[in-house]
């Protein structure tokens, strides 16, 4: 959530930066500033009312000591009137504060100055490519390989639940487990502390990281208990620090978690959603950082380098994109996407997003640290996929297919216990 002081003091800057995200904030900012003025005026009245009450309370004590009971009773009546007045002012304050909050949560995060303008994915900036493209004759897509080697059953998933809920079998299940363990081991070796969070969160957690109310329709809702199935481990892991003030020497905080992820929105039709390309339930390993504002972009670059090293170790061709304003999330200030190349589909598949949210999430979370002067200040939050499994597995299956079977990358063999899927 944007800081209201920023909207009050630099509305033109906010308008300009949000235009990069193709968001017109003019009406909201005008309403916010009108409500803010009204709220502050009422606050002034309330403060004066409370000050007069305190003054009269002292006066009543002195009058009683002096035996001036009649004057004391008049003062007591005035205090009663002031209490009623302050109660009404407080109710009006709360009403304005609620209306103000309802407007503030509609505003996306400001994009970083390096974010290019653009309306969609076609205008993202390709900042780096790596790895070697596989040379294959008539490669078979992963959904056909999954059926051939009986490692993923998409039809059984439809029977048990519905489309987008595959069943991994035999070596398919083992390589899933191998990828999860491998990613977690690399993350912990890089200084991330592993946690195992809940798979459901409450409304406060969904609001804290920005999924609610913006992406509420994309989340699975458990109505009876008013819980939400997590769309990513980012939500519960970042919310560990909701309403927390961290000591300065605790920064940066680095955490990693594996969780299944649940998303109702399944995208478009056709090849974009075939097989593992887009699922309602999928496995992902996440990295999260809570950083000092002065070093959060250095932390972001470190996270990007870390994710790149994982993809390199798997031998997959990849590219790194800096997202344009029109393709960025509601909460992000700067995002890098990682894509790997799918040989059979002849297309790039997104496998990770690494983002800096600056203080946008921490303002919602009330996540602070004690600065050099011992005063609470908003921290910066970052997160990234390291990595999302479905499209990584799709690329591994397609790019490593051989006449004798699917060759398992060397780094995964100690984890899964076999060299080939045949």
C-alpha positions in Angstrom: 0.0 0.0 0.0 1.3 3.4 -0.9 2.2 5.8 1.9 -0.5 8.5 2.2 2.2 11.1 2.8 3.6 10.4 -0.7 0.1 11.0 -2.2 -0.3 14.2 -0.2 3.2 15.7 -1.0 4.0 14.3 -4.5 0.7 13.5 -6.3 2.1 14.3 -9.7 5.0 11.9 -9.2 2.5 9.1 -8.2 0.4 9.9 -11.3 3.4 9.8 -13.6 4.8 6.6 -12.3 1.5 4.7 -12.3 1.0 5.7 -15.9 3.9 3.4 -16.6 1.6 0.6 -15.3 -1.2 2.0 -17.5 -3.1 2.9 -14.4 -4.9 6.3 -14.2 -4.9 7.2 -10.6 -6.1 10.8 -10.9 -9.7 10.3 -9.5 -8.5 8.1 -6.6 -5.7 10.5 -5.6 -8.1 13.5 -5.7 -10.6 11.6 -3.5 -7.8 10.4 -1.2 -6.5 13.9 -0.6 -10.0 15.3 -0.1 -10.7 12.6 2.5 -7.3 13.1 4.1 -7.9 16.8 4.6 -11.3 16.1 6.2 -9.8 13.4 8.4 -7.0 15.7 9.6 -9.5 18.5 10.3 -11.6 16.2 12.4 -8.4 15.0 14.1 -7.6 18.6 15.1 -11.1 19.0 16.5 -10.9 15.7 18.4 -7.5 16.6 19.8 -8.8 20.0 21.0 -11.9 18.3 22.5 -9.8 15.8 24.4 -7.4 18.5 25.6 -10.3 20.5 27.0 -11.6 17.4 28.8 -8.2 16.9 30.4 -8.0 20.5 31.4 -11.5 20.4 33.0 -10.7 17.2 34.8 -7.8 18.9 36.6 -10.0 22.0 37.2 -12.8 19.8 38.8 -10.3 18.4 41.2 -9.1 21.8 42.3 -12.7 23.1 42.6 -13.6 20.1 44.8 -10.6 20.8 47.0 -11.7 24.4 47.3 -15.2 23.4 48.3 -16.7 24.9 45.1 -19.1 22.1 44.5 -21.6 24.0 42.3 -18.8 25.1 40.0 -17.4 21.6 39.9 -20.8 20.2 38.9 -21.1 22.6 36.0 -17.6 21.6 34.9 -18.6 17.9 35.2 -21.6 18.6 32.9 -19.3 20.2 30.4 -17.0 17.2 30.5 -20.0 14.9 29.8 -20.9 17.0 26.8 -17.3 17.0 25.6 -17.1 13.2 25.9 -20.2 12.8 23.8 -18.8 15.2 21.2 -15.4 13.4 21.2 -17.3 10.1 20.7 -19.1 11.5 17.6 -15.8 12.9 16.3 -14.1 9.6 16.8 -16.9 7.8 14.8 -16.5 10.3 12.0 -12.7 9.8 12.1 -13.1 6.0 11.8 -15.6 6.5 8.9 -13.1 8.7 7.0 -10.2 6.4 7.8 -12.2 3.4 6.5 -13.1 5.2 3.3 -9.5 6.3 2.9 -8.2 2.8 3.3 -10.7 1.5 0.7 -9.3 3.9 -1.8 -5.6 3.4 -0.9 -5.8 -0.4 -1.5 -7.0 0.3 -5.1 -3.6 1.9 -6.0 -0.9 -0.4 -7.3 2.8 -0.1 -6.3 4.9 2.5 -8.1 7.2 1.0 -10.6 10.9 1.6 -10.3 12.4 4.2 -12.5 14.1 1.5 -14.6 10.8 -0.1 -15.6 10.0 0.5 -19.2 6.6 1.6 -20.5 4.6 -1.0 -22.3 1.1 -2.6 -22.5 2.0 -6.3 -22.3 4.5 -9.2 -22.4 5.6 -8.4 -26.0 7.2 -5.2 -24.7 9.3 -6.8 -21.9 13.0 -6.2 -22.2 15.3 -9.2 -22.8 18.3 -8.5 -20.6 20.2 -11.8 -20.9 20.1 -15.2 -22.5 22.1 -18.3 -21.6 22.4 -22.1 -22.2 22.5 -24.0 -25.4 19.5 -24.8 -27.5 18.9 -28.5 -27.9 19.2 -30.0 -31.4 16.5 -32.6 -31.7 14.7 -34.3 -34.6 10.9 -34.1 -34.3 10.8 -33.7 -30.5 7.7 -34.9 -28.8 5.8 -32.6 -26.3 6.0 -33.4 -22.7 2.3 -34.5 -22.4 2.9 -37.2 -24.9 6.2 -38.2 -23.2 4.3 -38.4 -19.9 1.8 -40.8 -21.4 4.5 -42.9 -23.2 6.6 -43.4 -20.0 3.6 -43.4 -17.6 5.0 -40.7 -15.4 2.2 -38.2 -15.3 -1.5 -39.0 -15.6 -3.6 -36.0 -16.6 -6.8 -37.9 -17.2 -6.7 -39.4 -13.7 -6.3 -35.9 -12.3 -9.5 -34.9 -14.1 -11.3 -37.9 -12.6 -10.1 -37.2 -9.1 -10.5 -33.4 -9.2 -10.6 -31.7 -12.6 -8.4 -30.2 -15.3 -5.2 -28.7 -14.0 -4.6 -31.3 -11.2 -2.2 -33.9 -12.6 -1.2 -37.1 -10.9 2.6 -37.8 -10.9 3.5 -41.5 -10.9 6.6 -43.7 -10.5 9.7 -41.9 -11.8 7.5 -38.8 -12.4 6.8 -38.5 -8.7 10.4 -39.2 -7.8 11.8 -36.5 -10.1 9.3 -34.0 -8.6 10.6 -34.9 -5.1 14.1 -34.7 -6.4 13.6 -31.2 -7.9 12.1 -29.9 -4.6 14.9 -31.3 -2.5 17.6 -30.0 -4.9 16.1 -26.5 -5.0 15.8 -26.3 -1.2 19.3 -27.5 -0.7 20.7 -24.9 -3.1 18.6 -22.2 -1.4 19.7 -23.2 2.1 23.4 -23.3 0.9 22.9 -19.7 -0.2 21.9 -18.6 3.3 18.1 -19.0 3.2 16.5 -20.6 6.2 14.0 -23.3 5.3 10.4 -23.1 6.7 7.3 -25.2 6.2 4.3 -22.8 6.4 0.6 -23.6 6.4 -1.1 -24.1 3.0 -4.1 -21.9 4.0 -4.1 -18.3 5.2 -6.6 -15.9 6.7 -7.8 -12.7 5.2 -5.2 -10.6 7.0 -2.4 -12.6 5.5 -3.9 -12.3 2.0 -4.3 -8.6 2.4 -0.8 -8.1 3.8 1.0 -9.4 0.7 -1.5 -7.8 -1.7 -3.4 -10.8 -3.0 -6.5 -9.4 -1.4 -8.6 -7.7 -2.5 -6.8 -7.4 -5.9 -6.5 -11.1 -6.8 -9.2 -12.6 -4.6 -11.1 -14.1 -7.5 -8.0 -16.1 -8.4 -7.7 -17.8 -5.0 -9.5 -20.9 -3.7 -11.7 -19.8 -0.8 -12.7 -22.1 2.1 -15.9 -20.4 2.9 -16.9 -22.1 6.2 -13.6 -21.0 7.9 -12.9 -17.9 5.7 -9.5 -19.2 4.8 -7.7 -19.1 1.4 -5.5 -21.8 -0.2 -2.2 -20.1 -0.9 -1.3 -19.1 -4.4 2.4 -19.1 -3.5 4.6 -19.6 -0.4 5.3 -15.9 -0.5 2.0 -15.2 1.3 2.5 -17.2 4.5 6.3 -16.7 4.7 6.2 -12.9 4.3 3.3 -12.7 6.8 5.5 -14.3 9.4 6.7 -10.8 9.9 3.3 -9.1 10.0 3.2 -6.6 12.9 6.8 -7.2 13.7 9.6 -4.7 14.4 13.0 -6.3 13.5 16.3 -5.3 15.1 18.5 -3.6 12.6 21.2 -6.3 12.9 18.6 -9.0 11.9 18.5 -7.7 8.3 18.5 -9.1 5.8 16.1 -12.0 6.7 16.3 -14.8 4.1 13.8 -17.6 4.0 12.9 -20.4 1.6 9.9 -22.8 1.5 8.4 -25.5 -0.6 4.6 -25.6 -0.9 2.0 -26.8 -3.3 0.3 -23.7 -4.8 -3.3 -23.2 -5.8 -4.7 -20.9 -8.4 -8.2 -20.8 -9.8 -7.3 -18.8 -12.9 -6.0 -21.1 -15.6 -5.3 -18.7 -18.4 -6.2 -19.1 -22.1 -7.1 -22.1 -24.2 -5.0 -24.3 -26.6 -1.3 -25.0 -26.3 -0.8 -22.4 -23.5 -2.6 -24.7 -21.1 -1.7 -28.2 -22.5 0.0 -30.6 -20.1 2.0 -28.8 -17.4 1.9 -25.4 -19.0 -0.7 -24.0 -16.7 -2.2 -25.8 -13.6 -4.6 -25.1 -10.8 -2.3 -27.0 -8.4 1.5 -27.1 -8.7 4.6 -27.3 -6.7 7.0 -24.4 -6.2 10.0 -23.5 -4.1 10.1 -19.9 -3.0 12.7 -17.5 -1.7 11.8 -14.5 0.4 13.9 -11.6 1.7 13.2 -8.8 4.2 15.8 -6.1 3.5 17.0 -2.7 4.6 15.7 -0.1 2.0 19.2 1.0 1.2 20.2 -2.5 0.1 17.0 -4.0 -1.4 18.1 -3.6 -5.0 21.4 -5.2 -4.3 19.4 -8.0 -2.7 17.3 -8.2 -5.8 20.3 -8.6 -8.1 21.6 -11.3 -5.8 18.3 -13.2 -6.0 18.3 -13.0 -9.8 21.9 -14.4 -9.9 20.9 -17.2 -7.6 17.9 -18.2 -9.7 20.0 -18.0 -12.8 22.6 -20.4 -11.3 19.9 -23.0 -10.5 18.6 -23.0 -14.1 22.2 -23.1 -15.4 22.9 -26.2 -13.3 19.9 -28.0 -14.9 21.4 -27.4 -18.4 18.3 -25.5 -19.7 18.5 -22.7 -22.2 17.0 -19.6 -20.6 16.4 -15.9 -20.9 15.9 -13.1 -18.3 13.3 -10.4 -19.0 12.8 -7.1 -17.2 9.0 -6.7 -17.2 7.4 -3.6 -18.7 4.8 -1.6 -16.7 1.9 -3.3 -18.4 3.0 -6.8 -17.5 3.9 -6.2 -13.9 2.0 -7.3 -10.9 -0.1 -5.0 -8.8 2.4 -5.1 -5.9 5.8 -5.1 -7.6 8.2 -2.2 -8.1 10.5 -4.2 -10.3 10.3 -7.7 -11.6 12.6 -10.0 -13.6 11.0 -13.1 -15.2 13.0 -16.2 -16.1 11.9 -18.3 -19.1 13.3 -21.7 -20.3 13.0 -22.9 -23.8 10.7 -25.8 -24.7 12.2 -27.7 -27.6 9.0 -29.6 -28.6 6.7 -26.6 -28.2 9.2 -24.2 -29.7 8.4 -21.5 -27.2 9.6 -19.9 -24.0 8.0 -21.0 -20.7 8.0 -18.8 -17.6 9.5 -20.6 -14.6 10.3 -17.8 -12.1 9.5 -14.2 -11.2 11.8 -12.3 -8.9 10.5 -9.0 -7.5 11.2 -6.1 -5.2 8.1 -4.7 -3.6 10.0 -2.0 -1.8 7.8 -0.9 1.2 4.4 -1.6 -0.6 3.8 -4.9 1.2 5.5 -3.9 4.5 3.2 -0.9 4.8 0.2 -3.3 4.6 1.9 -5.7 7.0 3.2 -3.1 9.4 6.6 -4.8 8.9 9.3 -2.6 10.3 12.8 -2.5 11.5 14.6 -0.2 14.0 16.7 2.2 12.1 20.2 3.5 13.1 18.5 5.9 15.5 16.3 3.2 17.0 13.1 4.5 15.3 10.7 2.1 13.5 10.9 2.3 9.7 9.3 0.3 6.9 11.4 -2.6 5.6 11.6 -3.7 2.0 10.3 -7.1 0.9 11.4 -9.3 -2.0 10.5 -12.7 -3.3 11.2 -15.1 -6.2 10.5 -18.6 -7.5 13.5 -20.9 -7.0 11.8 -22.6 -8.8 8.3 -23.4 -10.0 8.3 -27.1 -11.0 5.7 -27.7 -13.8 7.4 -25.9 -16.7 10.9 -26.8 -15.5 9.8 -30.4 -15.6 8.2 -29.9 -19.0 11.4 -28.4 -20.4 13.5 -31.1 -18.9 11.4 -33.9 -20.4 11.3 -32.3 -23.8 14.9 -31.1 -24.1 16.4 -34.3 -22.8 14.5 -36.8 -24.8 16.6 -39.4 -26.6 15.7 -42.6 -28.6 16.6 -44.6 -25.4 14.5 -42.4 -23.0 14.7 -39.1 -21.2 18.1 -38.4 -19.7 18.1 -37.0 -16.2 20.4 -34.0 -15.5 23.5 -35.0 -13.6 22.8 -32.8 -10.6 19.4 -34.5 -10.1 20.7 -38.1 -10.2 21.8 -38.3 -6.6 18.3 -37.1 -5.5 16.1 -39.3 -7.7 18.3 -42.4 -7.9 18.2 -43.0 -11.6 19.9 -41.7 -14.8 17.1 -42.1 -17.3 13.4 -42.3 -17.6 12.6 -45.3 -19.9 
